[in-house]
């Protein structure tokens, strides 16, 4: 027996509507939890927050669908160059457990941080050069903690000048900002870092031309990380951060900084910002872990952006100790030759060009069991567009009159709340989504009988019903254990004085 879902007896206040925000993958995000204290990345609390965030705009390069972009004419030569630059034992994809993050509240106090290397390319956030003011909590995690720092506590690792990159990421989900640093170190009570960069989560704006960031390409790191929450859902919803051995001079969109050792100009050497993707012909084994499949689906759809130089062909994974041991191991069997280089879109190209489609799924409806919903959707577009209705959630199945027409009909197999999604896609811009809730309600009748009432139930094949009374109705019998059958009636006895407050009763499908 499945748990009952409740339906209102006379009105609809108990049924939630779709509403809310929908991200670039068509996932309804729900309300954004309020962050009231710093939350570390490797917690269920952090999962709840980042799962509800739109991380960069839907048309941002990190969220772009590049699965249909054409290849660079020298794609094969560039892949060969990337491979030949690396040692023979480093010719496969490497998942690196490195970048972590902390979520902070909007009122997190700013602390001074000395930018000792690139203060002139740092966002000071109200500080005075070379010092910035950043929302640094006492539990600020530094790169590779906790899986790569042995027995060191977080406090010890914050102060361990080990000479590594030591990136740090602070995120304000409420205000919508990212703060990232490089070579981050706590000396006594004073923080320092090589530089600092801020990014607006709701903006496609780049760093000033020529400026670095916490990453060598001038890109943000937070939107590129493989996170625990999205792996558990089965799909990484964005491009990944990619490290190659060498890069050439001249960054390409969306990178703003180059870090070419020896000022390489060979066009077969990738630039910072170069976009690679996993070939569509690569078959993802169904036996591989959900984490591996989530990463590979992202590499096919969103690809990876070259962001730094290093000794591996690697992508950045949050060092979350909740991952099962070895859950990314199969990735290290994927050779570099399984990748290709695409023609990247620019600041005003692809999803950022004019003419994006829009979708409007209409308004919330209530219909009786067995009724038909008239879906009054609307789509605008400027180029050939594929329109699709589909069921996002609900207790039963939905049958559409015509899934490819904005205005159509829908019928349902069971009572309950259904979320239906309308999408519009034309292969250039981000897919336009909108959702509507259709509440399919039982229509029992309520008849007074003196001071009591009689509830008569409709007949829905194969289902029983249950009546429940609110706890604040002290003068009415408790009905939670009474399960009438199809087409039957139930007497509800009033044990005190007063009129019949019908709105406090609700009906549920029991099985």
N, C-alpha and C positions, 0 to 999 in steps of 0.2 A: 504494500500500500504506500503510495507516495504521499508526502505531506500535503495537506489541503491548501488551496489558494483561496483567499477570501474575496468575496464580492459584496458590494453594498446592497442592502435590501431595497432601498428606495432611491437613493441618490448615489453620487460618485466620489465623495471626498476621500475614500480609502484607496483609490487606485492612482498610482504614480503615472506621470506622463513622460514621454521621451525627453523632450527639451534638451537643454545643456549644449555642450560643445562637442563637435565631432572633429577628430584629427585627420591628417592627410591620408591615413590608411582606412578611413571609414569606421574608426572605433569611437564609440561614445565615451567621452572622458568622465562625465559626471562632475559633481562639485569638487573644487580644489580644496583639500583639507588645509586648515590654517596651521602654520608652523609657529608654535609658541616657545620652543626651545630648540637648540641645535640638535639635529638628527643625523646620525652617521649613516652612510650609504648601505651598510650590510645589515639592515634591520627591516622588519615588516612595516614599520612606520614610514621609513623612507620609500619603500615599494609603493605604499598607498599614495604618497604625494607625487612621486615622479610618474606613476601610472596615469594620474589625472592631469598631467601637465602637457600643454602643447609646447614642445621644445623647439623653438625657432618657428617662424611662420610656415604655413603649408607650402609656399612656393620657394622656400629657402633651399640653397644647394644641398644641404645635408639631408633634406627630405625629398629631394627630386627623384622621380622614377626615371632611370636612365636605361631601362631594359631594351628600349627600342632605338636608342641613339646610334647613329652610324659610327663606324670605326675610323680612327685616324688612318691615313694612308700608310703610315710607317708603324702601325701597331705591332706587327710581328717583329720588326727590327727593335722596337723599344722593349718589348718583352724579352727578347734575346739579350739585350744590353743589361737590363735589370738582373737577369739570371747570371750572366757572365761576370758581373761585378762582384758577385757573392762567392764565398768559398763553396767547394763542392758538397760539403755537408750542410749547407744552408740554402738548398734549392727548393724548399717547400714553404708553405704558409706556416707562420709561427704565431700562436695566440699568446700575447704577453700579458701577464697579470701585473698591471702597473697603476693606471690612473684611478684614484678614488675621489670621493667628494663628501661634503657635508652640507646639509640644508640648514639655513639659518632664518630666524624670524626677521620681519622688517625692522624691528627695533633693536637688532643685534648691535651692541656698541662697536663703533669703529676704533681700531687700534692703529697707532703709527707703525709703518713698516718701511724700512730703509731699502730703496732700490739702488743697489750699489753698482750695477753694471750698465743698465739702460734706463736711467731716469728720464732721459729726453724722449724715449719711446714708450713711456709708461703712462697709464691713466692714474692720476694722483687722487682723484675723488675728493677734492677739497684740501688735500695736503699741500705742503710746500716742498718743492724739489730739494733734495732727492727723496723725500719721504711722502708716501701715500697714506691714505686713511682707509683701511679695509675692515670689513666685518668679520674679524678673526675670533672664533670661539676657542675656549680652552681645549676642546677636543678636536682641533683641526687635524685631519689625517694627512699624512705626507705620503707621496707615491710609494707603492708596493706594500704598505702596511694593510693588513696584518700578515698576509701569506708569505711575504718575502723578507720579513725582518726578524725571523727566528724568535728568540725568547724576549726580545725587547718590548717593553711596554710602549704605549703610544707616547707618553710623556718622554720616555728615553729616546724614542725615535725622532721626535720633534727636535731634539738637541744633538743628534748624532751627525756630525759633519763628515759623512762618509764619502763625499765627492761625487755622488750620483746626481741625476737630474732633479730629483726632489720636487716634482710638481705638486701644487696644491690647488684645490678647486673649492670655492665657496659659492653657494647658489641661494638666492632669495626668491623662492617661488612666488610669494605674494607680490612683491614689487616688480619681479620679473627681470632680475639681473644676475649675471655670472661674473665672478671675480676669480682670476686665475694667475698664479705666480709660478716662477721657475727658480730652482736652487733655493728653496725656502728653508729657513733655519731659525730656530729660537735660541738666542744666546742670552742666557740668564733670563731676563724678563723682556728682552727686546727682540722683535722680529725683523728679519731681513730677507731679501730675495733679489735675484738678478734683475727682475722687472715685474711689472704688473699690468694686466689687461682686463678691461671690463667689456661685457657684451650684453646687449639688450635682447632678451628672449623673444620680444615681439617685433624685432626689426631685422631687415636684411642688410643693414649698414655694415660696412667693413672697417677694419683698422685704416688709418691714413696710409696712403701709398708709401711703401718702403719701411713701415713699422713692423717690428716683430710682435710676438705675444708670448704667452707661456710656451707656445710651440714655435718651431723655427719658421713655419710658413705664415705666421701671423693669424692663424685660424684659432677658433675656440676648440677646446678639447671636450668639454662636457657633452655637447650634442653628438659626439662621435663614439662614445664609450659603449661597449657591450655590457649591458646591465643585467642583473639577476632577474628583475621583474619581467623584462621583455623576453628573456630566454624562456622563462617558465610559461609565458603565453604562447611561445612557439614561433615568434617572428620578431627579429630586430627591425625596428621601423625607420631606419635611417642609414646613411652611408657611414662607413667605418674610417678610423684614422689609420693611415698606412705609412709604414717606414720602409725606405729603400736605402741602398748603400750610397748612391750618388745622385745629386740633382744638378741641373744646369742653371745658368743665370736666367733671370727674368721669370718671376712668378706669373701664373695665369689664374684667372678668376676661379674661385673666390680668395685665393691666397694674396697676400700683400707684401711678403718678404721672401727674399731668396737667401740661401745659405750654401752656395756652391763652392766647395773646396777646390781651389785652383781655377775658379771662373770658367767652368766647363760650358762650351757652346755647342757641343755635338747635339743635333736635334733628336737623336735616338736616346739621349739621356733624359729621363722624365724631369719636368719642372715641378716646383712646389705648386700644389693645387691640381696636378694631373689626376684625371679620373680613370681608374681601372675597374673592370667588372669581371665577375666569374662568368665564363662562357655558358650560354644557354644549353649547350650540348652536354655539360657536366651533369651526370645523373646523381642526385643526392640519395644515397642509400637509405631506405626506410628503417633499416636496423640501427642507424646511427642515433646518437642521443638527441633529445629535444633541443639541447643547447647547441649542438653542432648544426642541426638542421636550421635553427633560428638564424645563426650567423650566415650560413650559406645562402639562405633565401634572401637575406639582406644584400649579400655580395652580388647576387644576380639582379636584384631589382634596383638597388641604390648604389652599389659599387663601393669604392673606397677612394679617399682623397689622399694624395701624397702630402704628408705634413712634416716629415723630419727625415734626417739622415741617420743611418745606423747600420749595424752589421748583420741585420736580418731582414727578411721580407715578412713584416709582422703587422698585426692589428692589435689594438689596445682593448684589454678585457679588465673590467673592475676586479680587483683582488679580493673578491667576496668569498669568505671561507664557508659559505653555505652551498657552494657548487659541489656536486658529487666528485669525488676523486677521479681524475682521468676523463672527465666528461667532454673535454675538448681535444682529446688525443688524436682522433681521426683526422683533424684538420691538418696535422703535421705530415700527412701522407699526400696532400694535394700539391702537386708541382706548380711552379710559376707559369709553365706553359699552358695551364688551364685558364689563364687570365688573358684579357685583351684590353686595349686602350681605346676609349671612346672620344669622340669630338665633343668637348665640353661646351655647354651653353654659357653665355655671358650674363652680365648684370641685367640686361634688358631682353634676354633671349629665353627660349624655353618657357618654363612656367611663370617667368617674370615679365613676359611680353604682354601687350594689351590683348583683350578679348577673351579672358577666362570665362568658362561657362558658370552658370549659377543654377541652383536647384532649390525649389520650395515644395516640401511635401504636403503642405496644407496644415489644417488645425486638428486638434484632438477631437475624436468622435466617440460617442457611445451608441452601440447598436445592440438589439436583442439577439439572443442565441438563435441561429438560423437565418438572421438577416444578412443583408449585403451592404458593405461600406462603399460609398462613392468617394473615390480618391481624387481630389482636385489638385493634383500636383502641377507645377509649372517649371519649365526649364528655359533658360536663355543661352544662346550660343552663337558663335560667329563662323564656325567651320563644322564640317560633318561630325556629328556627336552620337555616341552610343548611350542611350537612355535605358536604365534598368531599375525596376522595382524588385526588392527581395525582402524576405523576413529576417529581421535582425535578432529578435527574440520573441518568445511567446510559449504558452503551454501546449499548443497544438500546431497544426499545419495551416498554411495560408494558400489559397488558390486565387491567383490574379486573373482578371479578364484578359489583359494584355500587358506583360511585364515591360514592354518597350515603349509604352505610351504614358506621358505624365498624368493624363486624366484617364482613369480606368476604374475597375471595381475589384473588391476583394471579399472573399468569404472564408469562414474559419471553422475548424472542426470541433473546437472546445471553447467554453467560456473562459474569460480571463483577459489580461492586458497584453496586447501585441505591439511590438515596436517594428514598424515597417520603414525601410530605408529606400530613398530615391537617389540615384546617382547619375551623373552626367560626365562622360569622359570622351575626350577627342585626341588623346595621345600627345598633347603638347603641354597643357597646363595641369596643375594638380586637379585630381578628380573632385568635382563638386558633389557634396553630400548634404542631405537633409533628412530628418526622421520625423515620423508622426506616430502617435499612440492611438490605437483603436481599442477601445474597451468593449469587449463582447460580454454583455451582462445577462444574468438570469432575470426573469421577470416574475418572481413570485407575487402572489396577491396577499394582502393583509386585510382581514376583516375583523372589526370589533365584535366582541361577544360579551356584553355587559362591561365589566372592568377588565376582562381578559381579551386576548386576540387569538385569531386563527391564521396561521401561515400556510398557504397552499403552494406546493412546489411544482414547477414545470417538469415535464418528462424529457430527460436527455438520455438517450440509450446508453446503458452501461455505467451510469454514475448515480451515486447517492449524494445527499446534501447534509449539511450540519448547520445549526443555528447557534450563534454565540451572542451573549449579552455583555455589554461593557461592565467593568467592575464597579462603576459608580452608580449602577442601577440596583440599589439595595432592596427595592420592593418588587423585584421580578425574579422568577425562578431561574436557576442556572441551567443552561441548555447545551453546554459544550459536549456532553456525552450522548445527546439524543441524535440519532441518525435516521431520519425518515427515508423511505425509498422513493423511486420515481413516481411522480404523480400523486404523492400522498399529502396529507395535511398534518399539522402539528399544533396542538393547543399550547399557548403560552399563558401561564397563570399569573395574575397580578395579586401580590400578597399584601398590598397596602393601599393607601388612598392616592388619588391623583389621576391625571390623564395618561393616555398611552403614548409614551415617547418612542415612536417607532424608529426614528432615525438612529437609535443607539443599537439596533440589531443588525447583524450582518449574516450573510449566507455563504457557505463554502462548499466547493466540490470536494467530496471526501475521497473518492477513488475513481 
